[in-house]
Amino acid sequence: MLSHSASHLQFVAPKATLYKLKTPMFGDKSFTGHDGANKASSTIDSFGTKECIAFRDKIISKHSALASPLRAEYEDIAKKEGYVKANRRFLDLDKKLTVNGFSLCASPESLQDLSKALSNKCRQAKVYNPANHAFVVDYCYKLAAQYNLDFAFDDLELEPIINRFLDYRIWKRKLLSLQKITLQNVCRDLRQVHYLRSPYSSDLSLKRHKQRKANNKAYLESQIAVNQDGYEATLLDLSDRSTSNPKHRRTELIVTTKGQELLAKSLGMMGVFITPTLHSAMHRMTKITDKKGKVIKVIPNPKWDGSTPKDGHNYLLKKFWQPASAKLKRNNIQYFGLRVPEPHHDGTPHWHLLLFIFPDDYERLKEILTEYALRTDPDEKGASERRITFERIKEGINPVTGREYSAVGYVIKYICKNVDGYMIDNQIHMTDTHKDWHQTNPYESAEKIETWARDNGIRQFQRLGVTSVQLYREFRRLGEQEGHLETIRQAAKDGDWAAFVMAMGGPFVPRKEQVASIAYGKGNKLNKDSGEIIPVLKTRYGDDAKDRVIGVLYAGMTVLSRINFWEIKDTEEIKLARQKIMTGVVDLISEICKQNTYDMNHTQISKPHSDENLFSKSGVLPARQRAPLRQTKSGALDLFQ
């Protein structure tokens, strides 16, 4: 038991020799305290009893990726409130970071191993209960619940549900999603996300996000897509041509926003830039500034209610925007525009809304949005001034630049900041020095914001009240058409969003009444031998395949925009690498057979042969010869997992 602590804080005490260690068993030899000072890891050994040291070390070792912030948190609480509360805090953090004994700080390799182990458990349940699908499904759901995983397969038949549980990749995606959002939340809780430490996202989350991107890039580079005409390209090359490429994504956002502005001007509408934010209880940290607005320190927000970034985004979506937009509709206030969620320095979300409205609706719009923005804690200090702000986009010529005032010019910095940091100068021409991104690396800031959005499952950009951008992309895929269909296609091809929207019927025509829509249908595959096109009716898991985007629907006619049949293959480099592994497997099997023959000819009492004998201490081969064979065997087994 922990001395002088709550009775429920229990653990198995390690041997006494543990306390004689002068340096930590794990992690770094130092850590950065919450006060910003660098300290020896042994600093916290002065708090509590020997049992407390073992208790702390066990948790820090378990979640070693967060060793430094965990030590900082323990030191801070132990100094201010005593080691008993620090111990309780550690138990709470351990609970948040652990699912069924598995640390969510684990490496990607460990996460994959767990995914395979869980899928194998489901496979065993199926093997032992081949006729009782209901039992197997129930077992799999209960297994998932032990790891706080929610699998929404309720609309499927039992067998396809089981087949999904047998796929380790599905387990891996679920576990990875849980890991990402947990690390974001815990790092933010541990004060690792703020202006003076790591704005927007923690260093740990950023590091892992970069590694995932590098792994994804390597995989895409290793795969070749070949179509029916023999054209081939790596998946990376094809991906770079889509909006997955930040350059293309940024360009499309700017083009469509510029089109919205041109459309608004043609209709006599005005632009307004709106920034709603959250009440103070949802903010984790508070910046302390001097008279000039310079940040001098950052402290924990005493009012923080434990809300996560996802909680904050959902609040803005469900408690602010959804009811407010419904009331705008009831008041016949028409609008279209762009929504850009982004984080404050401590990861707390806020929104930027660029809305185009008719001038007569401006005051009523302000009243409605302000009403819902102030629904929670309306009387707190600064709420009426800062909870939501409105700025009309100026009209006419800017006397400084000599160019016309533009809504796009206003919002473009937010687009670039949230995509890739392109052309953002954070060092000069920045008059608003208390902005979070002042004097920061714009490219690193963009990557941290991307990490924040991906890990928390927050959509970074949302076009409001206009034609589907997916339909715009499908029209850009089409070849030359006739009549009005060609008018729409040409507008899309030219990147003229305003002309495209008008050709579709205008910005205020309901989606169902627009002249064209996305066409959905079954996917197809090509039989190379017969040349026959075969519809794909089932998924790999055995359930009915859902319809997919196949083109555009116009005047009851489907125009296909996706006409190629692709086959994915490994690159030659990957094939050679696999061949090298397989050669090693063949050599291994040959050596096993050779050893088996040796045993049969030289052993008086024959025993059933097992290749494991080759690697045992009593095996015939000396250790220096067994080692490379053991490695070859391990690599071969990994290949077929």
N, C-alpha and C positions, 0 to 999 in steps of 0.2 A: 504493500500500500504506500501511497504518497503521504509522507508525514505532514501534519498540519494542513491537510487538504480535504476536499470533499470526499465522502466515503465512496462515491462511484468512480473515482479516478483510479483505476486498477491497471496493473501491468505485471509482467513476469520480470523480476529483477535479474539483471545479468551478473556475471561474476565480478568480484571486487577488483580484479585487475583492470577493469575498464576505467576506473576512476584515476588510475595512475598515468593515463595518457596525457602528454603535454600538448599534443597537436590534435586537431579534429580527425576522426576516422574517415570523414567523407567531406565532399564539398571543398570550398576554398579555405585558406588559412585566415582569411579576413572577410569582413562584411561591411556594407555601407549602412550606417544607422539611419534612422528616420530624420536625424538632425543633419545628415549629409556628411558626417565624419566617417573616415575609414577606421575600423576597429578590428582587433584580433578576435578570431572566433571563440577563443577561450574566455572572452569577456563575460559571457553569460553564465559561465561555470560558477560564478560567485553567488548566484541566486539559488536559493532552495537547498535541498539535501542531495545526498548521493543518488537517492532514488529519483529525484527530479532530473538530475543529469542524464540518467539512463532513459527516463521517460522522454526527455527532449530529444536526445540523440536518436532514439528509435523513430520518432516522427520525422525529424530532419533527414535522416538516412533514407526513410521511405519516400520522401518527396524531395530528393536531393537537388532537383532542378530549381527549386525555390529555397535552397538552403540559406542564402544571404538575406532575402526579405523575411524569412521565418525567424531568423536570429534577431533581426532588427525589431520585429514586432514583439518578440519575447522580452528583449531588453527594455523596450519602451514601456510596456505594461508592468513589468516587474519593478521598474524604478518608480513608477507613478502610483501603482495600486497593489504591489506585492506579487510574489511569485505564485501564490495560490490562484489568483485571477489569471495570471499569465499561463498557468497550466490548463485552466479551464478554456482559455482562448485557444490553446494548442489542440485540445480535444475537438473543439468546434471546427477548426480549420482542417484537422485530419478527417473529420466526418465529411466535410464539403469536398475534399480532394480524393476520397476513397469510395469506390463502388464494389461492394462484395469482396473486399480485401485487395482490390486492384487500384494502384495509384494512378490517378489521371495525369500525373506528371511524367508518366512512363514514356519511353522512347517510341518512335514509330514502329520499330522492329517488335517491341514488346506488345504494342497494340495489335499488330498483325498476328502475332502468335496467339493472343487471346481470342481474336476473331476466328482463327482456324480451330482453336480448341472448342469454342462455343458451337460452331457449325458441326464439328465432329460429335459433340454431345447430342445434337439434334439428329444426326445421322444414326447414331447408336439407338436412340429412342425409336426411330423408324424401323431399324433392323429387327429389334426385339418386339415390335408391335406392328407388323406389316399390314394387318387388316383393320387396326383400330386408329383411323386417321384422327378422330376427334380427340383421343387421348394424347396423340403425338402433338397436335396443335396446341392443346392445353399445356402440355409440358414445355413447349417452346416459348409460349407467351409468358409462363411463369419464370422460365430461365431468363428471358429478356427483362422482366420486371426486377429481378435480383440486381441488375446492372442499371436500373433507372432508364431503360430504353423502351420507347413507345413505338411499336410496329402497327401501323394502321392498315391491316390487310382484311378487315372485316367484310368487305364487299366481294371477296374472292371465294372460290370453292376450296375445300380443305387441302386437296393435293397440291395445287399451285402455292398455297400458303406454306406448306411443308417444304416444297422445293426452294422457296425463297430463304427459308431458315437454313437450308443446307448450303447456301452460297455464302462463303466467308466474306465476300466483298460487301454484301449488304450489312453484315454485322460490323465490318470495318468502317463503313460510312457512318453508321449510327454512333459507334463509339468515338470516332473522330469528331463528329459534330458535338457530342457531349463534352469531349476533352477540350475542344477549342473554346466553347462558351464558358466552361468552368474555369479554365486558366485565365480568361479575360476577367471574369468576375472576381476571382480570388486575388489576382494581381492588383486589380483596382482597389479591392478591400484592403490590401496590404500596402497601399499608398505608393505603388510602383508606377502609377499612371497620373502624371500631372506636369505642369509647365516646367518645373525645375528638375524633374527626374526623366521622364519619357512621355512627352505629350501624346495624347490620343490612344496609344496602345502600348503595352509593356514591351520591354526589350525581348523577353522570352517568347511572347506571342509573335513578335516581328521576326525573330530568328527562325522560328518553326514555319511561319508562313513563307519566308524566302526559300526554305529547304523544300517545302511542298511544291512551290512553283518550279524550282530547279528539277525536282524529280519528275513533275508533269512534263516539263519541256524535254527532258531526256527521253521519256517514254514516247512522246509524240514524234521526236526525231528518229526513234528506232522503228517506227511503223510507216509502211508505204501503202497508199491507197491507189488502186488501179481500177480504171473504169472499163466499160465494154469496148471502147475504142483503142485500148492499150495505153492511154495517157496515164502517167503515174506521177505522184508527188508525195512527199512525206506529209504526215498529218500535221506536223509543225508548220509546214509551208501553207497548207490549206487553212489552218487555224489563224495564221498571221494575216490572211486575206479577209477575215471576218471581223466583226466588232469585238471579238476576243482580244484583238490587237488594240492597245490603248490609243494609238494614233487614230485608228479608224473610228473607235468609239467616241473619242473627243470630237473628231470632225463631224460625225453624224449628229451629235448633241448640239453643236454650234450651228450646223446647217438647219436643223429642224427648229431651233429656237429663233434663228434669224427669219425663217419662214413664218413663224408665228407672229413675229413683230410686224413683218410686211403685211400679213393678213389683217392684223389688228388695225394698222394705220388705214388700210383700204376700207375698213368698216367703221372708221371713226372712233375706235376704242383707244384707251390709254393703258399704260403699264404701271403697275404698282409692285414694289418690292417689300415683302412682308417677312418678318423674322419672329416666329413664335418660339418660346423656350419654356422650360419647366419650372415649377415652383421650387423653392430652395431645398426642400426635404429630399429631392431626388438627385441633388448634386453631392458628389463624394468629397471634393476638396474645395477650399476657398483661397483665392489669391489675395495677398496683402500687398498693396502698392503704395508708392510714395506720392507726393503731390503732383509729380510730373507723369504719373501713370505707370512708372516702371515697377515691375514685380520684384519685391525684395524677399518675400518668402511665401510658402504655401503651407496651409495648415488644414487638418481634417475639419470638415464641416460638422459642427456639433448637432445640427438638425437632421443630418442624413438618416433616412429611414431604412437603409439597406437596399434600396432600389438598384437594379442592374441597368446597363445601357438598353437591353432589350425591353425591360419594363418601361423605361422612359419613352422609347420609340412607340411602343404599344399604347402608352397613355396619349401621346400626341395624335396617334392614328385613330384610336377608338373613343377617347374622351373629348378630343378637340376637333379633329378634322371631319370625321364621319358625321357627327351631329351638326356641326357648323355648315358643312356642304349641303346636308339635307335641308337645313333652314334656308340656305341661299336659293336652293331649288324652289322651295315653297314661296319664296319672295320674288320668283322669276328673275333672279340675278344671274345673267349668263357670263361665263368666263371660260378661259382656257389658259394654259401656261405650263410651268415646270416646277416640280418639287425636288429639293436637294437636301436630304438629311445629312448632317455631318456632326462630328463630336466637338464638344468643348475640350479644353486641355486635359480634363480628368476623365474623358470618355463619356460624359453625360451628353446625350443627343440634343440637338436643336434642329430646327428646319429653316430653310430659306425657300420662300414661295415667290415666284415671279408670275403674277396673274395679269391677264389683259381683260379689262372690263369696260363697260360703257361709263363715261364720266358721271352721268346722273346717278349711278349706283354706288359711287365711291363711299359716301358717308354711311349709307346703310350697310355696305360690306364691312366697314370698320366697326360699326356697332355690333354686328353679329359675331364676327371673329373675336372681338374683344370680350364679348359676353362669355364665350366658351373658353377663352384663354384664362379668364379669371374665375372659373368655377371653383377651383381649389385654392385655399388660402388667399383670398382676394385682398385682405387687409395687411399682409406682411409688407415690411419695408421695401419700397421700390417696385412693388408689383405693378402698379398702374403705369409706371414709366418704362419698365424694362421687360415685363412678361411678354408683351407683343409690341413690335414696332412696325410702322408703316412709312414708306418713302415713295412718293410719286416720282416716276421717271420723268426727268425734265424734257421739255420739248424745245426745238429751235437749235441754234448753233452754239457750241461750247466755245467761249471766247479764248480759252487757254489752248485748245487743240485746233480750233478752226473747223472742226468736224461736227456733224449733227449729233446731238445727244442720242444715245442708243441703249435700249434695254439689254441687248446682247453684250454691249461693251461693259455693262454693269455686272452681268451674271457670268461672263466668260471666265473671270478669275476664279469663281467658285467651281466651275466645270473643270478647269485645268488643275486646280488645287486638289480636287477629289479624284481625278483620273490618273495623271502621271506627273504633275508639277511643271508641265511644259510652259516655258515663257513666263514663269512666275518669279519676279524679282523681290525677294524678301529682305534685301539688304538696303536698297535705296528706293526712293520714291514712295516710301511707306510713311505716311504722315500719322497714321493711327497706330502708334507704337505699342498700345496695349493689346493689339490683336494677337491671338495665340501663335500665329505663324511668323510674327515679326522676328527677323534675324535668325531664321531656321533654314535648313537645307530643304528646298521645295520638293525635291525628288524623294528624299527620305520621308518627309511629311506626307506626301501622297501615298507612299507605300504603307505607312502606319495607318492612314485613314482607310486604305483598302483592307488592311488586316482587321481593323476594327469592324468594318462593315461585313466582311466575309465571316469572321468568327462569330459575330452576333446575329447573323442572318438578317441584316438590314439592307434593303434595296436602296442603292445610292441615288438613283435618278428615276423619276416617275413623271411622264408627260400627263397632263390633266386636260380632260375635256376635248380631246382631238381624235382624229383618225388613228387607227392602230399602226404603230411603227413597223410591226411584223408584216402587215399588208404592203406597206411601202417597200420593204425589203424584197418581198416576193415579186412585186412589179419590176423591180430593178433586175431581177433574174431573167425576165422574159425577153424573147426576141421580138422583132417588129410585128405589130398587130394591125388591125384596121379600125376605122371609125373612132368612136369615143374611147374605146379600149386603148387605142394607140395614144390618144391624148393623155390619158392617165399614165400610161407607161412612160411616155416621153418626159412628162413632168417629174416622175420618180427618177428616171435615168439622169436627168439634168440636175438633180438635187434641188429642185424648186418645190419646197415643201408647201408654200402658199398656193401655188398652182395645183399641186397634187390634191390638197384638201378641198379646194373649190371644185375641182373636177369630180371629186367623190360626192359632192352635194353640199359642201360648206361645213363650217365648224360646229354648227348647232343641230345638224341632222342626226337623229339617233342612229346608232350603229346598224340596227336592223333595217333601216331605210336607206342606207348608203348604196350607191350604184354597184359596188363590188364588195366582196368579202373573201375571207380566206377559205379555200377549199380543203376539206379533209377527206381522207380515204385510207384504205388498207395499203400498207407498204408492199413492195414487190421485190422479187429477186430474179436474176437471170440464170437459166440453165444453160451453161456454156456449150454443152454437147448438142442439145436440141434447138437452142435458140429460143426456147419457150419462156415466156414471162409468167412466173408463178406468184400468186398473191401470198403474202405472209399472213396466215390466219391465227397462228398461235405464237405466244412468246416462248422464250427458252424455258420458262417455268411451267408451261402447259395450259395457261389460261388464254382466253381470247385476246388477240392483239388489239390494242386501241388504235383508233384512226389517228393518222399523222398528217401534218401539213404536206399537201401535194401540189398546190398551186393557188389560183384565184378563181372565184366564182363570179361570173358576169352574165346577166340576162339568162340565167338558167344553164349556162354553159361553163364547163370546167376547162380552164386553160392551165396545162401542167407547167410548173416552174422548176420541177425537180425531175429531170429525165435521165439522169445517169444512174448506172448500177455500179456500186463500188465494192471492191474486195480488199480487205486489209491484210497485208503481209508484213513479215519481218524484213528489215533491211539486210543486205548481204553481211554486214558486220555482225549483226545479231545471229544470223544463221551460222556464221563461222564460229562464234563464241559457243553456241549451243552444240555444234558439231565437236568442238574441242572437249566440252563436258561429256558428251556421249562417248567420245573416244576413251576418256578416262573411265567411264562406266564399263565399257567393254574390256579394258585392261584389268579393271578390278575383278570382273566376273572370271576372266581367264586365270587370274592369279588365284582366285578362290577354287576354281576347278583343279588347277595344278596342285594346290595345297591339299585338296580333298583326295586326289590321286596319291599324293605322298603319304597321307594318313592311312589310306587303305592298304598301301604296300608295306608300310613300316610299323604299323601298330597291330599287336597281336589281338587285342580286344577292340573290335570296331564299334564306334558309337555314331549315332545319327549326326551328320555334319551340319554345322551352322556357321555362317560367315562371321558371326560374332566371335567364334573361337580365334579367328585370325587377329582380333584386336585385344584378346585377353592377355593377362600377365603371363599365363602359362602357354601362350601360343608359340608356334615353331619359329616364326620370324623374330629377329631382334627388334627392339623398340625403334631404332633409327629407320628401319624398313617399314614398320607398321604405321608410323606417323603419317607419311604421305598417302597411304592407302586409306587411312581413317579420314583424312581431309577430303579425298576424292569421293568416298562414300557419303560423307556429310553433304557435299555439294550436290551429288546426284539425288539424294533424298529431298533436299530443299527444292530442287527443280520440279519435282513431281508432286509437291504439296498442293 
